[in-house]
Amino acid sequence: MVEFMVKVFNLFRDGFTQMTVGKTLWKIVFIKFFVMFAVLEVFFFPNYLETNFETDKQRGDYVLEQLTRPSATN
């Protein structure tokens, strides 16, 4: 099993070191992830609980209420 894992690791290591176009594509992927999770989160996903409640108890009570209240669609 260990020998198999070493072969798999060597396969990926050799593949990534010999890539030319792939390195550029991986850079694009990482830039897109950064934009999606770092930039968009700041502008489109504000911290609702932090801005509307002062204490952790108030936040916890609000979340519990939202999770346990009956659905209005019944």
C-alpha positions as CSV (number, residue, x, y, z in Angstrom):
1,M,0.0,0.0,0.0
2,V,2.8,2.4,0.8
3,E,4.5,1.7,-2.5
4,F,1.3,2.4,-4.3
5,M,1.0,5.8,-2.5
6,V,4.6,6.6,-3.4
7,K,3.8,5.8,-7.1
8,V,0.7,8.0,-7.0
9,F,2.6,10.9,-5.4
10,N,5.4,10.6,-8.0
11,L,2.9,10.6,-10.8
12,F,1.3,13.8,-9.6
13,R,4.6,15.5,-8.8
14,D,6.1,14.7,-12.2
15,G,2.9,15.8,-13.9
16,F,2.7,19.1,-12.1
17,T,6.4,19.9,-12.7
18,Q,6.2,19.3,-16.4
19,M,3.0,21.3,-16.9
20,T,3.2,24.5,-19.0
21,V,-0.4,25.5,-19.7
22,G,-1.7,23.8,-16.6
23,K,0.3,26.1,-14.3
24,T,-1.4,29.1,-15.8
25,L,-4.8,27.4,-15.5
26,W,-4.2,26.6,-11.8
27,K,-3.2,30.2,-11.2
28,I,-6.5,31.3,-12.7
29,V,-8.4,28.9,-10.5
30,F,-6.7,30.1,-7.4
31,I,-7.4,33.8,-8.3
32,K,-11.1,33.0,-8.9
33,F,-11.3,31.2,-5.6
34,F,-9.7,34.2,-3.9
35,V,-12.2,36.6,-5.6
36,M,-15.2,34.4,-4.7
37,F,-14.3,33.8,-1.1
38,A,-12.4,37.0,0.0
39,V,-13.8,39.8,-2.1
40,L,-17.4,38.8,-2.7
41,E,-17.9,37.8,0.9
42,V,-17.1,41.3,2.1
43,F,-19.5,43.0,-0.2
44,F,-22.4,40.5,-0.6
45,F,-22.4,38.5,2.6
46,P,-22.3,40.9,5.6
47,N,-22.2,39.4,9.1
48,Y,-25.9,39.7,9.9
49,L,-25.7,38.4,13.5
50,E,-22.7,40.6,14.4
51,T,-24.4,43.7,13.2
52,N,-27.9,43.1,14.6
53,F,-27.2,41.5,18.0
54,E,-24.9,42.6,20.8
55,T,-24.2,39.4,22.7
56,D,-23.6,35.8,21.9
57,K,-26.7,34.8,23.9
58,Q,-28.9,37.0,21.7
59,R,-27.3,35.6,18.6
60,G,-27.7,32.0,19.8
61,D,-31.4,32.6,20.7
62,Y,-32.1,34.1,17.3
63,V,-30.5,31.2,15.5
64,L,-32.3,28.7,17.6
65,E,-35.6,30.4,17.0
66,Q,-35.0,30.4,13.2
67,L,-34.1,26.7,13.2
68,T,-37.0,25.5,15.4
69,R,-39.9,27.7,14.4
70,P,-42.7,26.0,12.3
71,S,-42.7,26.5,8.6
72,A,-45.2,29.0,7.2
73,T,-45.8,26.9,4.1
74,N,-47.7,24.0,5.9
